[in-house]
Amino acid sequence: MTETRLPVGRPGRYTKYEKLLASLPAKMAKRPAYCDGIGLFRGSRGVTVWIKIRLPHGGVYNGRTVPVGGSIEHKAGNKASWTWQQIETERERLQGRADRGEPLETAQVQSFNTYATDWLTRKQSTLKGYGIVKGHVHSALMPSFGKKALDAISVADVNKWIGHQRTTLAPGTVQRQMATFNAIMNDAVRSGVIERNPSSRADKIRGVEARQRFVTEQEYQTILDTCERIEREQEDKKEVTPQQKRGWLRHFVSWAYNSGMRRSEIVGLTWANVREVEADHIVVEVLNSKNGKSRHVSCTPEMILILAALRILPREDGDNRLFPLSLTTVKRSLTALWKATGLKDVRLHDLRRSHATILVGKGFDVRTVAGRLGHTGTAMLAKHYAVDRGDKEAAAAFA
């Protein structure tokens, strides 16, 4: 009986890859086996697909510079995730990009954690209130946004963060934290890392009101009396706490009231900033102003007396600051002072507001007052610092 022969069919399109897969040993060396630029490697966790691409123009791949005409091996992933057709399509896509001189790797956008850390490093020498901003980044922003890529942070993410923060924090606190977030994201927009800051379309933080606190003449006297009492107590305990710096608290508060300077500006003053223009005219140059521009503040008679007192205070050799104190010491001491006064809701910045209000009340031009405080315009002065003189005159005229 003659045996019937079955017709021999044409080999399948992907037979060569199937044969390559079947030929793989149970345990392979370090390199995959290739067929037409498609490689397979059998490991302990299965078969991994590799694609070999020639770079006719050279380039950079995986952090390595590839010379003109060189080749790279691209790891595509587990074979179970690919069909042979998909692998060939991916090989052609990558080879096409290489032929056109395009990068093979899609640039990954940095995480918020990485970008914010770099931003803090770049801004450390110029950012006002760096310690506070750093606290915002690490305590308020990193827990929610740290692991996310910048371009993956959505409007919904920002709204969720606002809602979470508002459960325990005052609106003004959340607003200041949001200002730090905006500074970082807007920097990323200007750098071309992302196209838009998601907070531009986020919910508004409700309940934020500009704080308007002015110190009356009687309250100011209470503050000075409390300073003197604290300094007497410190002097009585100098044997117990010899390391404590004494004799500066009243001068610091009085300087803030008479100059209208910010806390950071006062802490940054050195004797090189003090200049005698005329016999009765001494000015102090403020270099670390918030707007980045220096300004000269003329000394009041009280400030001149303070300068004389500061010159005889004990200080370490080489310390050329008017107030040889760390910002931490100033914050801690002032916090204790406000509590000791018994006054409600008072802080150092209120002395700055009061300084401006007194000058405006005495009829000085708002531009002059704004310049003394370090504002480039008068809008901020009218909104946050000085009670409007016109409103006062209107009330008097109505009566």
LINTABEL-V763524 format. One record per residue. SS is DSSP state (H for helix, E for strand, - for the rest). PSI is psi as a letter, one per 30 degrees, with the letter a starting at -180 (* if undefined). Layout:
ss={SS SS}
psi={PSI PSI}
This chain:
ss={- - - - - - - - - - - - - - H H H H H H H H H - - - - - - - - - E E E - - E E E E E E - - E E E E E E E E E E - - - E E E - - E E E - - - E E E E E E E E E H H H - - H H H H H H H H H H H H H H H H - - - - - - - - - - - E H H H H H H H H H H H H - - - - - - H H H H H H H H H H H H H H H H - - - E H H H - - H H H H H H H H H H H H - - - - H H H H H H H H H H H H H H H H H H H H - - - - - - - H H H H - - - - - - - - - - - - - - - H H H H H H H H H H H H H H H H H H H H - - - - - - - - - - - - H H H H H H H H H H H - - - H H H H H - - E H H H E E E E E - - E E E E E E - - - - - - - - E E E E - - H H H H H H H H H H H - - - - - - - - - E - - - - - H H H H H H H H H H H H H H H - - - - - - - H H H H H H H H H H H H H - - - - H H H H H H H H - - - - - H H H H H H H - - - H H H H H H H H H H -}
psi={k k k k k k k j l k k l e g e e e e e e e f f k l e j l a f k l k l j h g k l k k j a f g a k k k l k k k k j f g a a k k h g k k k l k f l l l j k j f a k e f f k l e e e e e e e e e e e e e e e e f g l k f k k k k k l l e e e e e e e e e e e f e f f k k h e e e e e e e e e e e e e e e f e f k k e f f j l e e e e e e e e e e e f f f l l e e e e e e e e e e e e e e e e e e e f f g e l e k j f f f g l k k j k g j k k k j k k k l e e e e e e e e e e e e e e e e e e e f g f e e i f f k k l g f e e e e e e e e e f f g l l e e e e e f k l f f f k k j e l e g j k l k k j e h l e g f k l l k j k k l e e e e e e e e e f f g k k l l k f j g k e j i k l e e e e e e e e e e e e e f f g k k i k l e f f e e e e e e e e e e f g g k k f e e e e e e f g k f a f e e e e e f e k k k e e e e e e e e e e *}
